[in-house]
Amino acid sequence: MRKSSEDIPGFYQWDFKDIVSTLPDRINMIEIGSYVGKSAVAWAEAFEQAGKNYSIYCVEAFTGIGTAGRASVMTPELEAFLNTLVCTAEEQEQRFIDNTKGWDNIRYEKNIFSADWEMADMYEDYNVLWYDANHSEQSVTTAIDYWKDKVDTMVIDCYDSIHPETMAAIDKSGLDFRLFEYNKGTKGIAVFG
């Protein structure tokens, strides 16, 4: 039996319906940054609800999730929640496998995306990018530069005040995009194309 995205622990509960309505009927998505598969399953649910023919190819480093890099000021509730997401590299990959089991249109590769990355599948097959990996300005810029001529639509998560480096990379790209906001206006998704 397949898990729903609501049953998979993660940072957000995405609702991609508005974005999916702007996409073609045939979706070959490449997802860079899959964590434990929650977003891949959320995309698959939205594609199925919209009657889209789809496949999702996920690329994730599976390095594990620790406590380094957290904000220095956080509520006890937030810290407790973040602690539930901590896992080793092996646990992260196994969670991804368990969470996407039964979603036959979701495949994955353990790899790290970079400017010189070579895809297992040819990029001509992909028409949509979902990027939710490293949110540093350089990493987001690398993703935009790599994919802007390879896919019809780029969807980049975290265009919001919590991720100023993502915003800077998108703004400096000079490319036109639409902003989709959710989660009470604190979460933004930039859609190019």
C-alpha positions in Angstrom: 0.0 0.0 0.0 1.3 3.5 -0.9 1.9 6.1 1.7 0.3 9.5 1.2 2.5 12.6 1.5 0.5 13.6 4.7 1.8 10.4 6.3 5.5 11.2 5.6 7.3 13.3 8.2 9.0 16.4 6.7 9.4 20.1 6.8 6.2 21.1 5.0 3.0 19.7 3.6 3.1 20.8 0.0 0.0 21.5 -2.1 1.2 21.6 -5.7 -2.3 21.7 -7.4 -2.0 25.3 -8.5 1.5 24.7 -10.1 0.4 21.4 -11.6 -2.5 23.1 -13.4 0.0 25.2 -15.3 2.0 22.1 -16.5 1.5 20.0 -19.6 -0.4 16.7 -19.6 2.9 14.7 -19.8 5.4 15.4 -17.0 8.9 14.0 -16.9 10.1 15.6 -13.7 13.6 15.6 -12.3 13.7 16.3 -8.6 17.0 17.5 -7.1 16.8 17.2 -3.3 14.4 14.6 -2.2 15.2 14.2 1.6 12.9 11.2 2.4 10.5 11.4 -0.5 7.7 13.6 0.9 7.8 16.1 -2.0 8.1 13.4 -4.6 4.9 11.7 -3.3 3.2 15.1 -3.0 4.0 15.8 -6.7 2.8 12.3 -7.7 -0.5 12.9 -5.8 -1.1 16.2 -7.5 -0.3 14.8 -10.9 -2.7 11.9 -10.4 -5.4 14.2 -9.1 -5.0 16.3 -12.2 -5.0 13.3 -14.6 -1.4 13.9 -15.7 0.8 11.3 -17.2 4.0 11.5 -15.2 7.3 10.2 -14.0 9.6 11.6 -11.3 13.3 10.9 -11.2 14.8 11.9 -7.8 18.4 12.8 -7.1 19.4 12.8 -3.5 22.8 12.6 -1.8 21.5 10.7 1.2 24.1 12.1 3.6 21.8 12.0 6.7 20.2 14.9 8.6 21.9 16.2 11.7 21.6 19.1 14.1 24.4 21.3 12.5 23.4 24.6 10.9 20.3 25.1 13.0 19.2 28.6 14.0 20.6 29.7 17.3 17.2 30.8 18.5 14.3 28.4 18.3 11.3 27.4 20.4 11.4 24.1 22.3 8.6 22.9 20.1 10.6 23.6 16.9 13.7 22.0 18.3 11.6 18.9 19.3 10.1 18.7 15.8 13.5 19.1 14.1 14.9 16.3 16.3 12.3 13.9 14.9 13.9 14.4 11.4 17.5 13.6 12.5 18.7 10.4 10.8 21.9 8.7 9.5 22.6 8.5 5.8 21.5 4.9 5.7 18.3 5.7 7.6 17.5 8.6 5.2 17.9 6.4 2.1 15.8 3.6 3.7 13.1 6.1 4.7 13.0 7.4 1.1 12.6 3.8 -0.2 9.9 3.0 2.3 8.0 6.2 1.7 8.0 5.9 -2.1 7.2 2.2 -2.2 4.2 1.5 -4.4 4.6 4.8 -6.3 5.8 3.1 -9.4 6.4 6.4 -11.3 9.0 7.5 -8.8 12.6 6.4 -9.3 15.8 7.6 -7.6 19.6 7.9 -7.9 22.0 8.4 -5.0 24.1 11.3 -6.2 25.1 14.9 -5.6 24.1 17.5 -8.1 26.8 19.9 -9.3 27.7 22.0 -12.4 29.6 19.0 -13.9 27.0 16.4 -13.0 26.3 13.7 -15.5 22.8 12.4 -15.5 22.0 8.7 -15.5 19.2 9.4 -17.9 19.5 11.9 -20.8 18.2 15.4 -19.9 16.2 15.7 -23.1 13.7 13.4 -21.4 12.9 15.9 -18.6 10.6 18.8 -19.0 10.2 19.9 -15.4 12.7 20.5 -12.7 11.8 20.6 -9.0 14.8 21.9 -7.0 14.8 21.7 -3.2 18.4 20.9 -2.4 21.2 23.1 -1.1 19.7 26.6 -0.8 23.0 28.5 -0.8 23.1 31.3 -3.5 25.9 29.5 -5.4 24.1 26.1 -5.4 20.8 27.6 -6.6 22.6 29.7 -9.2 24.3 26.5 -10.4 21.0 24.7 -10.7 19.4 27.6 -12.6 22.3 27.9 -15.0 22.5 24.1 -15.6 18.7 23.6 -16.1 17.4 26.8 -17.7 18.0 25.5 -21.3 17.3 21.8 -20.5 13.7 21.9 -19.2 10.6 23.8 -20.1 9.7 24.6 -16.5 11.9 25.1 -13.4 10.2 25.0 -10.0 12.5 26.1 -7.2 11.5 25.9 -3.6 12.2 28.4 -0.8 11.8 31.8 -2.4 11.1 33.4 1.0 12.6 35.4 3.8 13.8 32.3 5.6 16.0 31.5 2.6 17.5 34.9 1.5 20.3 33.2 -0.6 17.7 31.3 -2.7 15.9 34.6 -3.3 19.2 36.3 -4.2 20.1 33.6 -6.8 16.6 33.7 -8.4 16.6 37.5 -8.5 20.1 37.7 -9.9 19.2 35.2 -12.6 17.3 37.9 -14.5 14.7 35.2 -15.6 11.0 35.8 -15.4 9.2 33.7 -12.8 5.8 33.4 -11.0 5.7 33.2 -7.3 3.4 30.6 -5.6 3.0 31.2 -1.9 1.5 28.9 0.7 1.9 28.1 4.4 0.4 31.4 5.6 2.6 33.5 3.2 5.9 32.3 4.7 6.8 29.8 2.0 7.4 30.7 -1.6 8.0 28.6 -4.7 9.4 30.2 -7.9 8.2 28.8 -11.2 10.1 29.6 -14.4 8.6 28.9 -17.8 
